[in-house]
Amino acid sequence: MIWPSIGHHVVDINMGCCRNTDGVLSIALWSHSPHSLTRPSRPCPSRSWPVLMSLTSMSSPALSRPWIFALSMLAMLVAFAPARAQEVATLRLATGLPGGTYFALGGALANVLSRPPGSRDCDRGGNCGVEGVVVVAVSSEGSLNSMDMLADGSVDLALVQADIAYRRYAGAVTTDTNRQLGASVIASLYSEAMHVIVHRDSPFHSIQDLAGRRLAIGGPQSGTRAIATLLLEHSGIGPDAYTAVEDLPGRAADRFFDGEVDAMFLMGGDPIQLVADLARDIPLRLLPVIATDYVVPFLALTAISDTSYVGTTDLVPTVGVSALLLAGDRLSPEVAQALTTSLWTPSNLELLASDVAVGNQVSLSSAFDGVAIPLHPGARRYYLDAGRLQVTETGAAPTAPDNSVSTPE
């Protein structure tokens, strides 16, 4: 259906529904743009019932939060009308923007962490989410925006880059030790990789070659932008030495496709669906990010696979950062512990691995990778009970992880 103009926002929303064996409706909403479509690629798994809410504007970064809330409530009324007589706790999960990894993963997490009233028990083949809880995934403008939404209570959970979370935390404890971040960690989920994309026939072979060019560096509130500007600066390219295009991923991909930008930066799990779609449409290359001379806490050396994208034949060295699942301070320890337990349920890990490309990287063995801010008390309970954590909270400020990209001063 096409919603009328909301101010200067024009939104095209489609609903895709499916039923599982418990008869619970699944709703997916997506925006209409050639390179930002995020539609269900296959029928919903029989044991999952996604509540995926993508609310994006055709002409501006995001809808206002009142409209996000109103539309999410509309989706909830449609999806869970049969269970309205029973109590349902709704949690909102800030993801990212269509085309990005957080958006896809957020929808999958909403599936596995939810279990509405009347669902079949987990041990009887039903959903293994938290009983009586429905997680609604809502799009955000990026990690910075998601942190703001957590702090003001607009959402209960969020997917955020580890470097962004730490900077927020370090800023809070530096200026006033009594201030709180407004969020803490449920788990580290996977490692993201910086993609620097150029046209295959372009003369660019390193970040240094991008001086003076038109560069899509990510939206103003995105983690992509934070790292892209840092990498450019460390390559000797200051903000006045290039034309910054701060579009959202889908629009940036359209501009790149049309030749309106020379390079596109995008942080995400390898492979990123948006990049895979572009690679099938036009010839492109990935620039290496040679990071031996950078001093960047939380960025680790990694590589993009030679099989991730059409036309890519070699490993591409780059830098990566951990993606964290955070919870707001208002979330009770009991609910946080239940969410953490559900996340690491083997059947839920299998669903994540089958639903999204980065799902097979989500592992309990790497639950603390890149984590340098406090665990949520409820998550801490889970890890202590599971024998994954032997220390208690000291209250001391965290330090950057040992795998930071750095060199002697």
N, C-alpha and C positions, 0 to 999 in steps of 0.2 A: 504494500500500500504506500501511497505517496502522502507524506504529511505536508501541510501547507507551510509556507515560510514562517519561521519563528524568529522575528527580528530579521537579521540578515542571514539566518541559518536556513538552509533548505535541506531536508533530510529525506532520503529514500530508504524506507525500511521494508524488508521482506521477512516474513515469518516462515520458518521451516519446522514442522512438528513431526515427531514420531512417537510411538508408544512402545514401552517395554512390557515384559510379562506381568508387571504389577499395574499396568494401565495408567502410568503416570506420563503426562504430556511432556515432551521436550520442546523447548523453544530456542531458536537461534535467530538473532537479528544481525543483518549485515548492511554495510553501506555499499553504494553502487559506484564503483570506480574501476577502470580496467585493471589496475595493478594493486587494488586494495580489497578485492573480493575475498572474503573468508567464509566460504559456504561449506556445509557439511559435504565431505568428499565421498562419503558412503553412509549407509544407514547407521543409525545410532546403535552401538553395541547393546545386546539384549539386557545387559546388567547395568547399563548406565543411562542416565536421563539428564542430559546437559541443560543447564540454564545459562546460556551465553548471551550477554547483552553487549552489543557493540553499538554505541551511539556516537556517530561522528558526523561532522558537518561537511557539506560539499564545498564550503567557502571559508571556513574558519577552523581553528584548532579543535574545538570541542564544544558540545552543548553545555549550557549552563547547568549547574548541579541540580536546581529544581526540576529541570526537564529530565535529567538522568533519573532522578528519584521517581518522578511521575511515570515515566515509561517503564521503569523496572517494576513498579507496583502493578502496572497494567499487565505486564508479562506474568507476574506472579498470580494475578487474579485468573488469567486464562489457564495457566498451567496447573494450578493447584485448587481449582474450585471444588473438586470432589472431597478434598481434605480440609476445607476451611473450618469445619466444626472442630477439628483437632488443632492443638497448639503447634505452631511452626515457628522456629527461630530462624530468621533470615540474616545471613552474614553477607556483606558485600566485599568482593575481592577486586582491587584495582589491578588491572593487567597492563595494557599498553595500547598501541594503536593497530588497526588492521594492517596486515602485512608483516608485523613484527612477531618475534618468537613468543614474547610475553602474552600477546593476545591469544594465540593458539593454545599455549600451555595453560593460560588462565581458564579457558573454557574446559579443558580436560580436567584440571584440578577441581573446578566446580562440580563436574560429574562425580568424581570419585569421593569427594569429601561430604557429599550430601546424601541424606537418607530421609525422605519425607515420611510423615505418618502413613501407616498402611503398607509400607514397602516390605517385601519379603526379607527375612533375616539373612545376614551375610552367610552364615553356615548352611543355609538352605538354598544357596545360589542367588540370593538377592544382592542389593547394593551394600557395599562395606563402608559406607560413610558414617557420619555421626548421627545417631538416632534423633529424629525430630528437628534436624538442621537442614536448611536449604541454603546453599552458597550461590550467590548471583555474581557472575563476573561482569564487571563494568570497565569500559575503556577509560584510559587516562591519557594525558599528553606526554607521559614519560616518567622516569624514576623520580625526578624532582617534584613533579605534580603529585605523584602517588604518595610521596612522603608528606606533602602538605595535607592531602586528603586523610591520611592516617592521623596526623597530628590534630586536625580539627574534628575528627570523628565522622567524616563523610563516608569512610569505608572502615571495615574491621580488619582486613587483610590486604597485603599488597606484594607484588613482585617488584623487586628493586635491585639495582646493581650494588655490589658490596662496597665499591668506592664511594658511591653517593650516600649510602647508609652511614658509613664511617665518618665521612666529612660532616654530616649532620650531627652525629653523636659527638665528635670531637669538638665541634663548635659549641655545642650546648654545655659540655662539661668544662670547656675552657673559660667561657664567659661567666658561668655561674654554676657551681657544683651542685646546687639544689634544683637546677632545671632538669627536666626529663626530655628525652628524645621524642617521646610520644609513641614509640614503637620498639619492639624487640624481636628476636629471631625465633622462628619455628624451625627452619632448616635451610641449609645451602642445597640447591637443587642440581645445578649443572654449571658448566663453564661456557661463557659467551666468547665469541671471537669478533674482533674488529674487521669488517670487510671494507676495503677501499676499491671501488668499482670504476673502471674506465672502459671506453669503447676499445675493441680489440685493435683497430687500426690507428689508435691515437699515438702521439709521440711520447706519452708519459710512461716512465718505468720506475719511478720512485715518488715518494711524497714530496721530495724537494722539487720535482718537476712541475708541481701544481701551483707554483707561485704565479700570481696574476690571473688565475683562472676562476671560472664560476664553479663553486663547490657547494653541493648539497650536504650540509653538515648536521642535519637533524633539527627537529623542532626545538624551540627555546627551552622547554622543560624536560628535554630528553637526556638520558644518559649517553646516547650517541654523541650529542653535541658537546657534552662535557669532555669526553675523551678525544673527539676529533679536534677540537680547538687546542687541546693540550699537545697532541701529537704534531699538529701543524706548527705550534709555537716552538717545540723542541726541534723541529726541522728547519728552523730559521724563517718561518712564514708567519708573520704577525697578522693581527686582524685587519690591518690596512693593506695587506699585500695580496688579498684575494677578494672576490665578490662572494659573500656568504648568502646562500639560499637556505632559509630556515623552514623548509616545508616539512609536512608530515610524510611518512614513508611512501604511502601510495601516490601522493602528488609528486614527490621527488622522483619516484620511479617513472612517472609519466613524463616529467621534464627530461629525465635522462634519455628515455626512449625517443623523445622528439629532438634531441640534440641541444636542448636549452641549458644544460649544465654539462660540464666537462668531466666531473667525477662525483661520485656519491659515496658518502660514508654511512655505514649501517652496522650497529652492534647487535649481535644475536647469536643464537645457537646454530652451529653448523650441522645441517644446511638450513639456510633461511628460505622459506617458501617464496617470498617476494623476489629474492635474487634468482632462485631456480626458475621462476616464471620468466623473468627478464632474459635469462640465459637461453631459454628456448625461443624467445622472440627475436633477439638481436645478438650478434657476436660481441662478447665482452671479455675483459681480463680482470684479474684481481692483482692489485699492487702489493708487493711485499712490505711489511712493516718491520724494518730492521731496528730493533729496540735496544741495542747494546749500549747506546749512549744516553738513554733516558733514565731519569730518576722519578719513578712513578709508583708510589705505593699501591698495592692491590692489583697492578697489571702483571700478569705472568706470561712468559713466552709460550706460545702455542703455534699451531699450524692448521690451515684449512685443508681438508682432505682433497686429494686429486680426483675423487669420484663424486664430489658433491654437486658439481654444476656442469652442464653441457659445455664442452670446449676446454675444460680445465684438465690438464694432463700432468701437472706437477703439484706437489705440496707447496702451499704458499705460507711462508712464515709470517706471523702476526702476533698481536698481543691479545690476551683474554682477561676476563674478570668473572668472578662468581656471581650467579644470580641467586638472590635470597628470597625466601618466603618470610615476610614479616607480619607481625600481629600488632594491632594497636593496644595501648596500655589499658583500654577499657574492656578488653576481652578477658573474661574470667579465667583463672588457672584451670578450672575444671574443663571448660570448653576447649581451651588451648591444648590441654593434655589429650583430650579426645580427638582433636584434629590431628595432632602429631601421631597418635596411635593409628588413626585411619590412613594417614599418608603412607606409613611404612608397612601397611598390610600387604602381603605378597600379591594377592589378587588385584589390589589397586595399582601396584607397581606394574603389573602385567598390562592393565588397561592403559596406563600412561604410555608405556612403551609402544602399544599398538595404535594409540590415538594421535600422537605427535612425534615428530622426528627426534626431538631431544629427550623424549620420554625414557629411552633406554639408558640415558646418562644419570637419571635420578636414582641414587643409591644411598642406603644408610651408611655405607662405608665412607662416603664423602659428605656427610651431613654437616660437618663443621668446616669445610673448605672455605677459606676467605671470610670466616666469621670472626669479627673483632669488635662486636658490640654485644651486649648481654643477651642471653637466651631469655625467652619469655618464661616466667616461673612454671607455667604448665608444661611447656616443652622440656624444661629442665627436669621436672618430675619424671617425664617419660624416659629421658635418656639415663637418668640415675637408676630407675627401676629396671631398664633394659641392660644395665651394666656398660653403657657406652660413655659414661661420664663418671669420673671418680673424684672430682673436685667440686667444692661448693662455691657459690658466688662470693667474691672478695670485695666487690664494690670498686676495685681499682680500674682506672681507665685502661682500655685495651691498647695493644700495639699492633702495628701493621704485620701481616703475615710474612714469613721468611722467604716466600717465593716472589717477592716484589722484584720488578725489573729495576736494577740500580747499578751504579758504578761508583768507585771511590771518588770522593770530592777532590 
